[in-house]
Amino acid sequence: MRITMDLNELRVLSVVIPCFNEEKTLHELIRRVLEQESVAQVIIVDDGSSDSSVSIAKGIDDKRIVVRTKDKNEGKGSAIREGFQIATSPFVIIQDADLEYDPKEYSKMLKPLVEGNADVVYGSRFLSSGERRAVYFWHRVGNNFLTLMSNMFTNIDLTDMETCYKVMKTSIAKELVIKEQRFGLEPEITARLAKMKLRIYEVPISYYGRTYEEGKKITWKDGISALWCILKYNLRER
């Protein structure tokens, strides 16, 4: 049945924010997230930060915020797993704790979901007609290669498999078995969603990439891990 909703009047989204040592950007990111009318719940899972990230998260007075902390760093995948299980809204999105992705894109990504056309929506940085900071050429090449490899095995025609912005029905998120702890979770999630035979959409988003000096964490080693995860979750588990 087709669903029609006004996203300016409905709070339908849980936002899962995995956080590790993001004191420089966390407060501003949470402020931007809370500004979005669709946001019903903000779940911040701190992954053993050694800076002031936890105190920043707990210091924001808004009843929509839920803060969970880990005693030691267990990885982004662990934080997302916990966040998905806490989510209570109809839809849930992954939001990195930096400022590379803009929460203003939520309404655009939610549209295919609330209209009943999609089960999962990816925000593509490479379909975008909006702003995109030009940073590292080889990151783009690596991303394109990993997306191509993932597409070959899943038979899903994505332009940006590695995007952080994945929004889906919360019931689906709770069914996902995420084993990867670091950046291998992106191909793992995509492989698992593909096996569930879901309706997956892409929408263009803006992107404001960071340099390593500004705190970017991903390296070439994560690219190798992602390639292994594409093979692992599309072939070995099959």
Buried (B, 14 or more C-beta within 10 A) or exposed (E): EEEEBEBEEBBBBBBBBBBBBBBBBBBEBBEBBBEBBBBBBBBBBBBBBEBBBBEBBEEBEEEBBBBBBBEEBBBBBBBBBBBBEBBEBBBBBBBBBBBBBBBEBBBBBBBBBBEEEBBBBBBBBBBBEBEBEEBBEEBBEBBBEBBEBBBEBBEBEBBBBBBBBBBBBBEBBEEBEBBBBBBBBBBBBBBBBBEEEBEBBBBBBBBBBBEEEEBBBBEEEBBEBBBEBBEBBBEEEE
